[in-house]
Amino acid sequence: MIKKRSSSNMLPNTLGELELGVLEALWQEPDLDAKAICQRIPAIRQPSLSTVQSTLERLHRKELVTRSKTGHAYSYAPKVSRSHLLGRLMGDIIHLLHDGRLETILSSFVNVAADLDDKSLADLEALIARKKQEKGRPQ
């Protein structure tokens, strides 16, 4: 059973390509102003300064970046890590498509994991073991 949502709000935390590009620049180097961020976005899709400023304002309203006044401009830093944002986005997709059975979610993760190399699988096993230990369960 797929949960119904309006077509304009399929995934509420979905980010556009430019928003992700701005976050990428801030993950690589926090505390940048809009001009510095604009210079770090690939030349193929070089947006104008005002477009980057608008994008930063949207990211600030979404509480994904923090800002502080530096002279006449704002300096921005990411408020969330890449892994935290990925978790939020995945959570939205799971919420949208979840049929009420845990098996559906787990089998999807296993299908993705089947394509991982041995090192990535070992890393995944270590993460699972760590989470079990944090919850006080034996491995």
C-alpha positions as CSV (number, residue, x, y, z in Angstrom):
1,M,0.0,0.0,0.0
2,I,1.6,3.3,-1.1
3,K,0.7,6.3,1.0
4,K,-1.0,9.1,-0.9
5,R,0.6,12.5,-0.9
6,S,0.0,15.5,-3.2
7,S,2.1,15.5,-6.3
8,S,3.7,18.7,-5.3
9,N,4.9,17.3,-2.0
10,M,6.0,13.8,-2.9
11,L,9.2,14.0,-0.9
12,P,9.2,17.0,1.5
13,N,12.9,17.0,2.1
14,T,14.0,16.6,-1.5
15,L,16.7,18.9,-2.5
16,G,17.5,20.3,-5.9
17,E,20.8,19.9,-7.7
18,L,22.0,23.4,-6.8
19,E,21.1,23.0,-3.2
20,L,23.1,19.7,-3.1
21,G,26.0,21.5,-4.8
22,V,26.0,24.3,-2.3
23,L,25.9,21.8,0.6
24,E,28.8,19.9,-1.1
25,A,30.9,23.0,-1.1
26,L,30.1,23.7,2.6
27,W,30.9,20.1,3.6
28,Q,34.3,20.4,1.9
29,E,34.9,23.8,3.5
30,P,32.6,25.3,6.1
31,D,32.2,29.0,6.8
32,L,32.1,30.4,3.3
33,D,30.2,33.3,2.0
34,A,27.9,33.2,-1.1
35,K,30.6,34.5,-3.4
36,A,33.1,31.8,-2.3
37,I,30.4,29.1,-2.7
38,C,29.5,30.3,-6.2
39,Q,33.2,30.0,-7.2
40,R,33.3,26.4,-6.0
41,I,30.4,25.2,-8.1
42,P,31.5,23.6,-11.3
43,A,31.7,26.0,-14.3
44,I,29.4,23.8,-16.3
45,R,26.4,24.9,-14.2
46,Q,27.9,28.2,-12.8
47,P,24.9,30.0,-11.2
48,S,24.8,33.7,-10.6
49,L,25.6,35.1,-7.2
50,S,22.0,36.0,-6.6
51,T,20.9,32.5,-7.4
52,V,23.4,31.1,-4.9
53,Q,22.2,33.6,-2.3
54,S,18.6,32.5,-2.9
55,T,19.6,28.9,-2.6
56,L,21.4,29.6,0.7
57,E,18.3,31.4,2.0
58,R,16.2,28.3,1.2
59,L,18.8,26.0,2.9
60,H,18.7,28.2,5.9
61,R,14.9,28.1,6.1
62,K,15.1,24.3,5.8
63,E,17.6,24.4,8.7
64,L,20.3,22.7,6.7
65,V,22.8,25.5,7.1
66,T,23.7,28.1,9.7
67,R,24.8,31.6,9.0
68,S,26.6,34.4,10.8
69,K,27.1,38.0,9.8
70,T,30.6,38.7,8.7
71,G,30.9,42.4,7.6
72,H,28.3,43.0,5.0
73,A,27.8,39.4,4.1
74,Y,26.7,36.1,5.7
75,S,29.1,33.3,6.3
76,Y,27.5,29.8,6.0
77,A,28.2,26.4,7.5
78,P,26.4,23.1,7.1
79,K,24.1,22.3,10.0
80,V,23.8,18.6,9.1
81,S,26.4,16.1,8.0
82,R,26.1,14.3,4.7
83,S,25.3,11.0,6.4
84,H,22.5,12.7,8.5
85,L,21.0,14.3,5.4
86,L,21.2,11.0,3.5
87,G,19.4,9.3,6.4
88,R,16.6,11.9,6.4
89,L,16.1,11.6,2.6
90,M,16.1,7.8,2.8
91,G,13.6,8.0,5.7
92,D,11.3,10.0,3.5
93,I,11.5,7.5,0.7
94,I,10.9,4.6,3.1
95,H,7.9,6.4,4.6
96,L,6.4,7.1,1.2
97,L,6.8,3.5,-0.1
98,H,6.7,1.4,3.0
99,D,3.9,-1.2,2.9
100,G,3.9,-1.8,6.7
101,R,6.2,-4.8,6.6
102,L,9.8,-4.6,7.9
103,E,10.7,-7.4,5.5
104,T,10.2,-5.0,2.5
105,I,12.7,-2.5,3.8
106,L,15.3,-5.1,4.8
107,S,15.1,-6.9,1.5
108,S,15.6,-3.6,-0.3
109,F,18.8,-2.9,1.7
110,V,20.0,-6.5,1.1
111,N,19.4,-6.1,-2.6
112,V,21.5,-2.9,-2.6
113,A,24.2,-4.6,-0.4
114,A,24.5,-7.4,-2.9
115,D,26.2,-5.0,-5.3
116,L,28.8,-3.9,-2.8
117,D,32.4,-5.0,-2.8
118,D,33.8,-7.1,0.0
119,K,35.3,-4.1,1.9
120,S,32.0,-2.3,1.8
121,L,30.2,-5.4,3.0
122,A,32.7,-5.7,5.8
123,D,32.2,-2.0,6.7
124,L,28.4,-2.6,6.7
125,E,28.8,-5.7,9.0
126,A,30.9,-3.6,11.4
127,L,28.3,-0.8,11.5
128,I,25.6,-3.3,12.3
129,A,27.7,-4.9,15.0
130,R,28.4,-1.4,16.5
131,K,24.7,-0.5,16.5
132,K,23.9,-3.8,18.2
133,Q,26.5,-3.1,20.8
134,E,25.1,0.4,21.4
135,K,21.7,-1.1,22.0
136,G,23.2,-3.6,24.4
137,R,22.5,-6.7,22.3
138,P,25.1,-9.4,21.9
139,Q,26.6,-9.8,18.4
